[in-house]
Amino acid sequence: MKFYTFAKVLVMSIFSLLYRRKVYGHENVPTEGGVIIAVNHRSNWDVIFAGLASKRQMHFLAKKELFEKNKALTKLVTSLNAFPVTRGVADLRAMKWTISILKDGKVLLLFPEGTRVSKGESVDAKAGIAMFAIRAKVPIVPAAITGEYKLFHKISVHYGKPIYLDEYYDGYNPDDLKLISDGVMKDIRALGEGE
């Protein structure tokens, strides 16, 4: 936890000189309890800027390959609250970790599209984000990162109103999950339309 805070302060100090960072809607993020922050995904930089924007520590899934390159990198990403996930399959270990993190009252960063999406491209949301929120009984906060990742440009993070799914806690079907996830993605895109 101490390393996470140290790394955040260090990176924030550097990035404050390189980018014009703005965060809108902090009041929409619950200050305690489990919550999913659902963000659009355009670049590998998204994880960093989403982490810097949050007042709470974030946890996230990272591709398993990052944990297999060398011990130093494994220790680094693990210290930054990352957990390995095998892409393209139903990774039960990663799913259990995700739900456990949320039930423990922590913040989880997820990209509903499941992959990086180029500007102008539209990709459907994965149903998993809704399933995690319902099983862990936590809200989803949609968030949009806008701006170009170019030196001295403005990068903004916009948090939307939290989405509560209490009505599905007693039961849901695959169509419900798809509908919810699509709605989250729609909210994210609306947040990013202003810039």
N, C-alpha and C positions, 0 to 999 in steps of 0.2 A: 504493500500500500504506500509506503514511504517513497519507494522508487517511482511509482506512478505519479505522485504529486511532484516530485523533483523533476521528472521528465516533462510534465505538463508545463511547469513554470519556465523551464529552460526553453522549450519549443515555442511557447507563447511569447517569450521575450524576443526571440529571433524573428518570429513571424510578424510581430508587431512592427518591425522595421521593413519587412519585405512586402506586406500586404495590408490593405485597409479592411480590417475585420469588423463586421457588424453582426449582432445577434438580436433578433426580434422575437417577442413572445415568451420570454423566460417564465412568465407567470403561468403559462399553460403546462409546465412540467411539474408534476407532483414533487414535493420536497422530500417525501419519504415513501417507502413501500416500493414494491416491484413495479416496473414500467418498461414497456418496449418503446424505444425511439425508432420510428420507421422513416428511413431517409432515402431519397433518390440516389442513384449510383452512376456517376459519370466517369470517375477516375479513382485511382488508388489513393489520391490525396483526400478523398471524402472521409475516410476513417479518421485522419488526423484533425481535419477541421471540425468534424462532428464532436470529437473528443474535447477539443479546445473550447467549443461553444458551451458544453455542458458544465453546470456547476457541480454536478454529481459525478462520481467515477463511473465510467462506462465499461461494460464487458462486451466482448464480441467474438464471433466465430471467424477463424482464418483458415485458409486452405492448408491441408495437412502437409503439403510440400515445404512450407515455411519452417516446419518443425523438424524437417529431415535433413536440412542443408548442413548445419553444424551446431555444436552445443551452445556456442555463444548466442547465435540467433534464436535458438529455442528458448534460452533463458531470458532473452530480451523480450520476445513477444509474450511469453508466459507472464513476465513481470508487468506487462501492460494490460493484463486481464484478458488475453486471447486464449481461445481453446480450439484445438484442431478439428476440422471437419473434412470428411471425404466427399468431394463433390460428385454429383451424378448418381449417387445411390442413397438409400434411406439409412443414414448413419445414426443408429439407435443410441450410441454412446453420446454423440453430440446433442441429440434431442433431449436425452435425460439431463445432461448438463445444463442446457438452455432452460428447461422448466425448473430445475433446482435453483439456478441463479435468480430467477424471477420470484420463486416462492420464498427465497431468503431475503426478499425486499430490495434487490439490487436493480440497476439499470442495464438493460440489454440493447445494444445497437443492432438493428437488422436492416438489410436492404431487401424490400419486398420483391423487387424484380429478380433477385438472385444472381445477377450478373451486371457488368458495366454496360450502360446503354448510351449510345452516341446521341448528340443533340439532334432533335427532330425525329428520333426513332421512338417507337412506342412498343413496350413489352408488357405483357400481362403480369400481374402480381402472382406470386406463389401462394398457395393456400396455407402454407405452414405458419405464416405470421399470425393468422387468425386462430389456428389450432393452439399455438403456444400461449396466446393471450387468454383463451378460454380455459385451457387446462390449468394454467397457473393463477387464473382469476385476477388478471392485472389489466390496466388500460393500455391503449396504444396511443402514442402521441405522434402524429404525422409531422415530418419536418422536411424542408426543402433547402438544399444548398444551391445558391445562385452565384453567378459571376464566373470570370475566366481565371484559371490558375496561371496567371502571368504576373511577373513581378510588379508590385505597386498597384495592382488592380484591386477593386473592391470584391471581397468574398463575403456573402451574407448567409446566415443560417436563420430560417424562419420556422418557429414552432407553431403548430396549429393547436386547436382545442383537443383535449384528450377524448378518445373514443372508448366508452365503457360498454362492455358486452355481457352485463349481468343476465340478460334475458336468455342467453345461450348456456349458462352454467349447468342447467339441468338436462341439457341434451341439444344436439345439433346434427346436421347431416352434411355431406360433402358440398352440396349446393350452397348451404349457409356459409361455409368457409370461403368458397370462391367469391360469393357476393360481398362478404365483409372485406376480404383482401383487395378486391377491385375498388371498393369504396375508399379504403385507405389510400390506395394509389391515386385515386381521383383527387382526394384532398391534398396530397403531396404536390401534384401537378398544379392545382389551383394556387397553392402557396407560392409557387415559383413563377407564376405568370406575371407578377408585378415587376419583374426585372429581366 
